[in-house]
Amino acid sequence: MAQVPQTFLDGLAVRTWCGLALRALGRARAEIDAINVYPVADGDTGTNLYLTVESAATAVEAVFAGYETQPAGPTLADAVRAMAHGALIGARGNSGTILAQLLRGMAQVLAADGAQPRCDGPALRLALRRAADSARQAVAHPVEGTVLTVASAAADAAERADGDCGTVARAAHAGARAALAATPAQLGVLARAGVVDAGGSGLVAVLGALVEACTGETVDAEPDRVASTPNALPDPDPEPDPETEAGPAPDADAGDCAAEDGGPAFEVIYLLEADDTAVARLRTRLDALGDSLVVVGGDGLWNVHVHVDDAGAAVEAGVEAGRPYRIRITHFGLGDVHTGGPRPPRERAQRAVVAVVPGQGLAELYTEAGATTVLARPGEPPASGELLAAVRRAHAREVVLLPNDAELRDTAAAAAEQARTEGVRVALIPTRSAVQGIAALAVSEPGRRFDEDVVQMTSAAGATRYGEVVVAEHRSWTTAGICQAGDVLGLIDGDVAVIGADVTATAETVLDRMLQAGGELVTLVIGDEAPETVAAHLETRVRESYLAVDTVVYGGGHQGALLLIGVE
């Protein structure tokens, strides 16, 4: 009888695990966002988990890229340390921060012996136990019925398993699924909403990816995230192009209070360079300031997450402890908690546009045009909670949402779904670039019927081809061939079309190719890092070579891309 091959975890399997986990969370994140009711119903747990794992996967890929010329590739220790570090620096939200600590706990075991080429079943059992215990220790006041409960159940089930990595991973996944199904019985807010814990649901997806990475077998379909209770939340509908369903009657001002249960108004997250003693003092101070306190990390680098009413005090505490950076402050609502109560109610506007923009220059342009903006800093895409906060800030009965990035579509859809439950009618126009958003905004007429206005804006955005010029960060394959780090890349409609050495020459080639299909208006958005002469050169090129084509130029600020181009 043939023996079943033993399964194990090595550096390549860790890389595979990260990729599979990212895809699993990408498929599930809108649904997880929709069931996010604890500790704050801000509708972004799935997105935060996705972005945390995305950062972990990016770090692992960077390690593998560094070993391209070495046949052996990264060791298990190299891969798990990169995974844990990437998750730590990219952790978002309460659940993302806890997940980062779970991965760090695993890495502490799996990288303990740097020369060990692979991990067997007993080592994986120890890693899962260390992960669950360290995550629980990182939370100031652990609550049962959350991701901590699911992680502990996974570790318990793994300890009862006897076998290789595949056997242990399967047991952990099964234990996590069973614990997830039981979370509504442990936490009243889940039972009332008729859902399971959102963070725990994400962890089940991550463990399912671990099973597949170890065994090559796809796990069974994930369990229902909605509990079998009469008031269960429905699964979000697929998002059409564009989405124009209306929510409930727009009288409920759910966004005008800091938190439904009177909890803290702000979420504060930052990375912190500090020693252990200073962090111990920081924990005590932040615990007195607010709740949902999670401090994860070690070896001088920490990720701090807390919900507070006084965001400034939380940041000041970090300054006293060490050097805080990548500070992110999210307002859960529009209430002014520093004046002793909520602001007086103000009348809703009929319609508003909410747009994600990649730079301060465009933010000012969109604001002047009447839009409410969310700034997407390079490498830091906004979470759905930030988009939801912007929809609330717009304070309108009808909102048109412009994500201006193909990668933000799921995030924007989750925010739109949550806003509809609060009485706002939201249409999501799937703009893939800020120049498409400019075209949509230019034809918007608030006096038109909502559906008609959305159709016109969608048509304008769809008729706008978009291009950009960026600098390659590393060597990679593209649709135009192999590029090297430092090459200038010209993209058209999201695909690399030109690889060059000069920014202006590459931009001209991209513009010429875009205008081959015709056009009436060229929009140029110039980033701060672009050459000062590129705008004038391209304007002259259009004026001399393309009759009856107008050009408009905007300053984009620090927007990531050197140049954005739109052709209508």
VENMO-V994066 format. One record per residue. N is the residue number from 1. RES is the residue in three letters. SS is DSSP state (hx for helix, st for strand, lp for the rest). NEAR is the number of other ideal C-beta (glycine too) atoms within 8 Angstrom. Layout:
n	res	ss	near
N	RES	SS	NEAR
N	RES	SS	NEAR
This chain:
n	res	ss	near
1	MET	lp	2
2	ALA	lp	3
3	GLN	lp	4
4	VAL	lp	4
5	PRO	lp	4
6	GLN	lp	6
7	THR	lp	9
8	PHE	lp	11
9	LEU	st	13
10	ASP	st	11
11	GLY	hx	11
12	LEU	hx	8
13	ALA	hx	11
14	VAL	hx	15
15	ARG	hx	12
16	THR	hx	9
17	TRP	hx	12
18	CYS	hx	13
19	GLY	hx	9
20	LEU	hx	11
21	ALA	hx	14
22	LEU	hx	12
23	ARG	hx	9
24	ALA	hx	12
25	LEU	hx	16
26	GLY	hx	9
27	ARG	hx	6
28	ALA	hx	13
29	ARG	hx	15
30	ALA	hx	12
31	GLU	hx	11
32	ILE	hx	16
33	ASP	hx	17
34	ALA	hx	14
35	ILE	lp	14
36	ASN	lp	13
37	VAL	lp	9
38	TYR	lp	11
39	PRO	lp	8
40	VAL	lp	10
41	ALA	lp	7
42	ASP	lp	11
43	GLY	lp	14
44	ASP	lp	17
45	THR	hx	15
46	GLY	hx	19
47	THR	hx	16
48	ASN	hx	16
49	LEU	hx	19
50	TYR	hx	12
51	LEU	hx	13
52	THR	hx	16
53	VAL	hx	15
54	GLU	hx	10
55	SER	hx	13
56	ALA	hx	17
57	ALA	hx	14
58	THR	hx	10
59	ALA	hx	14
60	VAL	hx	15
61	GLU	hx	9
62	ALA	hx	9
63	VAL	hx	12
64	PHE	hx	12
65	ALA	hx	9
66	GLY	hx	7
67	TYR	lp	11
68	GLU	lp	6
69	THR	lp	3
70	GLN	lp	6
71	PRO	lp	3
72	ALA	lp	5
73	GLY	lp	8
74	PRO	lp	10
75	THR	lp	11
76	LEU	hx	15
77	ALA	hx	12
78	ASP	hx	11
79	ALA	hx	17
80	VAL	hx	14
81	ARG	hx	10
82	ALA	hx	14
83	MET	hx	16
84	ALA	hx	14
85	HIS	hx	9
86	GLY	hx	14
87	ALA	hx	18
88	LEU	hx	14
89	ILE	hx	12
90	GLY	hx	14
91	ALA	lp	17
92	ARG	lp	13
93	GLY	hx	15
94	ASN	hx	12
95	SER	hx	13
96	GLY	hx	15
97	THR	hx	17
98	ILE	hx	17
99	LEU	hx	18
100	ALA	hx	18
101	GLN	hx	15
102	LEU	hx	14
103	LEU	hx	14
104	ARG	hx	16
105	GLY	hx	15
106	MET	hx	14
107	ALA	hx	12
108	GLN	hx	10
109	VAL	hx	11
110	LEU	hx	15
111	ALA	lp	11
112	ALA	lp	6
113	ASP	lp	6
114	GLY	lp	6
115	ALA	lp	6
116	GLN	lp	12
117	PRO	lp	6
118	ARG	st	8
119	CYS	st	12
120	ASP	lp	10
121	GLY	hx	12
122	PRO	hx	6
123	ALA	hx	11
124	LEU	hx	15
125	ARG	hx	13
126	LEU	hx	9
127	ALA	hx	13
128	LEU	hx	14
129	ARG	hx	11
130	ARG	hx	12
131	ALA	hx	16
132	ALA	hx	15
133	ASP	hx	10
134	SER	hx	13
135	ALA	hx	16
136	ARG	hx	11
137	GLN	hx	6
138	ALA	hx	11
139	VAL	st	11
140	ALA	lp	9
141	HIS	lp	7
142	PRO	lp	7
143	VAL	lp	8
144	GLU	lp	8
145	GLY	lp	11
146	THR	lp	14
147	VAL	hx	14
148	LEU	hx	14
149	THR	hx	14
150	VAL	hx	17
151	ALA	hx	16
152	SER	hx	11
153	ALA	hx	12
154	ALA	hx	17
155	ALA	hx	16
156	ASP	hx	9
157	ALA	hx	14
158	ALA	hx	16
159	GLU	hx	8
160	ARG	lp	7
161	ALA	lp	13
162	ASP	lp	5
163	GLY	lp	7
164	ASP	lp	11
165	CYS	hx	13
166	GLY	hx	12
167	THR	hx	12
168	VAL	hx	15
169	ALA	hx	15
170	ARG	hx	12
171	ALA	hx	12
172	ALA	hx	16
173	HIS	hx	15
174	ALA	hx	9
175	GLY	hx	14
176	ALA	hx	17
177	ARG	hx	11
178	ALA	hx	10
179	ALA	hx	14
180	LEU	hx	15
181	ALA	hx	8
182	ALA	hx	8
183	THR	hx	16
184	PRO	hx	13
185	ALA	hx	6
186	GLN	hx	9
187	LEU	lp	13
188	GLY	hx	5
189	VAL	hx	8
190	LEU	hx	16
191	ALA	hx	11
192	ARG	hx	7
193	ALA	hx	10
194	GLY	lp	13
195	VAL	st	14
196	VAL	lp	16
197	ASP	lp	16
198	ALA	hx	17
199	GLY	hx	15
200	GLY	hx	16
201	SER	hx	15
202	GLY	hx	17
203	LEU	hx	16
204	VAL	hx	15
205	ALA	hx	13
206	VAL	hx	14
207	LEU	hx	13
208	GLY	hx	12
209	ALA	hx	13
210	LEU	hx	13
211	VAL	hx	14
212	GLU	hx	12
213	ALA	hx	12
214	CYS	hx	13
215	THR	hx	10
216	GLY	lp	3
217	GLU	lp	7
218	THR	lp	3
219	VAL	lp	8
220	ASP	lp	3
221	ALA	lp	3
222	GLU	lp	10
223	PRO	lp	9
224	ASP	lp	6
225	ARG	lp	12
226	VAL	st	12
227	ALA	lp	11
228	SER	lp	6
229	THR	lp	8
230	PRO	lp	4
231	ASN	lp	7
232	ALA	lp	10
233	LEU	lp	10
234	PRO	lp	5
235	ASP	lp	8
236	PRO	lp	10
237	ASP	lp	5
238	PRO	lp	4
239	GLU	lp	9
240	PRO	lp	5
241	ASP	lp	6
242	PRO	lp	10
243	GLU	st	11
244	THR	lp	9
245	GLU	lp	7
246	ALA	lp	5
247	GLY	lp	12
248	PRO	lp	7
249	ALA	lp	5
250	PRO	lp	10
251	ASP	lp	5
252	ALA	lp	8
253	ASP	lp	9
254	ALA	hx	10
255	GLY	hx	12
256	ASP	hx	11
257	CYS	lp	11
258	ALA	lp	13
259	ALA	lp	11
260	GLU	lp	7
261	ASP	lp	4
262	GLY	lp	5
263	GLY	lp	12
264	PRO	lp	13
265	ALA	lp	12
266	PHE	st	14
267	GLU	st	15
268	VAL	st	15
269	ILE	st	14
270	TYR	st	13
271	LEU	st	12
272	LEU	st	17
273	GLU	st	9
274	ALA	lp	11
275	ASP	lp	7
276	ASP	hx	6
277	THR	hx	6
278	ALA	hx	11
279	VAL	hx	14
280	ALA	hx	8
281	ARG	hx	9
282	LEU	hx	16
283	ARG	hx	11
284	THR	hx	8
285	ARG	hx	9
286	LEU	hx	16
287	ASP	hx	10
288	ALA	hx	5
289	LEU	hx	12
290	GLY	st	12
291	ASP	st	10
292	SER	st	12
293	LEU	st	14
294	VAL	st	14
295	VAL	st	14
296	VAL	st	14
297	GLY	st	12
298	GLY	st	7
299	ASP	lp	4
300	GLY	lp	6
301	LEU	st	10
302	TRP	st	12
303	ASN	st	15
304	VAL	st	15
305	HIS	st	14
306	VAL	st	14
307	HIS	st	14
308	VAL	st	14
309	ASP	lp	10
310	ASP	lp	9
311	ALA	hx	9
312	GLY	hx	6
313	ALA	hx	9
314	ALA	hx	15
315	VAL	hx	13
316	GLU	hx	8
317	ALA	hx	12
318	GLY	hx	14
319	VAL	hx	9
320	GLU	hx	7
321	ALA	hx	12
322	GLY	lp	11
323	ARG	st	7
324	PRO	st	12
325	TYR	st	8
326	ARG	st	8
327	ILE	st	10
328	ARG	st	8
329	ILE	st	10
330	THR	st	11
331	HIS	st	9
332	PHE	lp	14
333	GLY	lp	12
334	LEU	lp	12
335	GLY	lp	11
336	ASP	lp	8
337	VAL	hx	8
338	HIS	hx	6
339	THR	hx	6
340	GLY	lp	3
341	GLY	lp	5
342	PRO	lp	9
343	ARG	lp	9
344	PRO	lp	4
345	PRO	lp	6
346	ARG	lp	6
347	GLU	lp	4
348	ARG	lp	9
349	ALA	st	9
350	GLN	st	7
351	ARG	st	12
352	ALA	st	13
353	VAL	st	16
354	VAL	st	15
355	ALA	st	15
356	VAL	st	15
357	VAL	st	14
358	PRO	lp	15
359	GLY	lp	15
360	GLN	hx	8
361	GLY	hx	12
362	LEU	hx	15
363	ALA	hx	12
364	GLU	hx	8
365	LEU	hx	10
366	TYR	hx	15
367	THR	hx	10
368	GLU	hx	6
369	ALA	lp	9
370	GLY	lp	6
371	ALA	lp	12
372	THR	st	12
373	THR	st	12
374	VAL	st	12
375	LEU	st	11
376	ALA	lp	12
377	ARG	st	6
378	PRO	lp	7
379	GLY	lp	4
380	GLU	st	7
381	PRO	lp	9
382	PRO	lp	12
383	ALA	lp	14
384	SER	hx	16
385	GLY	hx	15
386	GLU	hx	11
387	LEU	hx	17
388	LEU	hx	14
389	ALA	hx	14
390	ALA	hx	12
391	VAL	hx	17
392	ARG	hx	14
393	ARG	hx	9
394	ALA	hx	12
395	HIS	lp	10
396	ALA	st	11
397	ARG	st	10
398	GLU	st	12
399	VAL	st	15
400	VAL	st	16
401	LEU	st	16
402	LEU	st	16
403	PRO	lp	13
404	ASN	lp	15
405	ASP	lp	13
406	ALA	hx	7
407	GLU	hx	5
408	LEU	hx	13
409	ARG	hx	12
410	ASP	hx	10
411	THR	hx	15
412	ALA	hx	14
413	ALA	hx	13
414	ALA	hx	18
415	ALA	hx	16
416	ALA	hx	14
417	GLU	hx	13
418	GLN	hx	13
419	ALA	hx	14
420	ARG	hx	14
421	THR	hx	9
422	GLU	lp	11
423	GLY	lp	13
424	VAL	lp	13
425	ARG	st	13
426	VAL	st	14
427	ALA	st	13
428	LEU	st	13
429	ILE	st	13
430	PRO	lp	9
431	THR	lp	13
432	ARG	lp	10
433	SER	lp	13
434	ALA	hx	15
435	VAL	hx	13
436	GLN	hx	16
437	GLY	hx	15
438	ILE	hx	13
439	ALA	hx	15
440	ALA	hx	16
441	LEU	hx	14
442	ALA	hx	8
443	VAL	hx	10
444	SER	lp	11
445	GLU	lp	7
446	PRO	lp	7
447	GLY	lp	3
448	ARG	lp	8
449	ARG	lp	5
450	PHE	hx	11
451	ASP	hx	7
452	GLU	hx	8
453	ASP	hx	14
454	VAL	hx	13
455	VAL	hx	8
456	GLN	hx	12
457	MET	hx	14
458	THR	hx	12
459	SER	hx	9
460	ALA	hx	13
461	ALA	hx	14
462	GLY	hx	7
463	ALA	lp	7
464	THR	lp	14
465	ARG	st	10
466	TYR	st	15
467	GLY	st	16
468	GLU	st	12
469	VAL	st	16
470	VAL	st	10
471	VAL	st	8
472	ALA	lp	13
473	GLU	lp	4
474	HIS	lp	6
475	ARG	lp	8
476	SER	st	7
477	TRP	st	4
478	THR	st	10
479	THR	lp	5
480	ALA	lp	9
481	GLY	st	6
482	ILE	st	7
483	CYS	st	12
484	GLN	lp	7
485	ALA	lp	7
486	GLY	lp	5
487	ASP	lp	11
488	VAL	st	14
489	LEU	st	16
490	GLY	st	16
491	LEU	st	13
492	ILE	st	12
493	ASP	lp	8
494	GLY	lp	7
495	ASP	st	7
496	VAL	st	11
497	ALA	st	11
498	VAL	st	11
499	ILE	st	11
500	GLY	st	11
501	ALA	lp	6
502	ASP	lp	7
503	VAL	hx	12
504	THR	hx	11
505	ALA	hx	9
506	THR	hx	15
507	ALA	hx	16
508	GLU	hx	11
509	THR	hx	11
510	VAL	hx	16
511	LEU	hx	15
512	ASP	hx	10
513	ARG	hx	10
514	MET	hx	13
515	LEU	hx	13
516	GLN	lp	6
517	ALA	lp	6
518	GLY	lp	5
519	GLY	lp	12
520	GLU	lp	7
521	LEU	st	11
522	VAL	st	15
523	THR	st	16
524	LEU	st	14
525	VAL	st	18
526	ILE	st	12
527	GLY	st	15
528	ASP	lp	8
529	GLU	lp	5
530	ALA	lp	12
531	PRO	lp	6
532	GLU	lp	4
533	THR	lp	7
534	VAL	hx	14
535	ALA	hx	10
536	ALA	hx	7
537	HIS	hx	11
538	LEU	hx	15
539	GLU	hx	11
540	THR	hx	8
541	ARG	hx	11
542	VAL	hx	13
543	ARG	hx	8
544	GLU	hx	5
545	SER	hx	6
546	TYR	lp	8
547	LEU	lp	3
548	ALA	lp	4
549	VAL	lp	11
550	ASP	st	6
551	THR	st	12
552	VAL	st	8
553	VAL	st	9
554	TYR	st	12
555	GLY	st	7
556	GLY	st	15
557	GLY	st	11
558	HIS	lp	10
559	GLN	lp	15
560	GLY	lp	9
561	ALA	lp	11
562	LEU	lp	14
563	LEU	st	14
564	LEU	st	17
565	ILE	st	17
566	GLY	st	17
567	VAL	st	14
568	GLU	lp	10
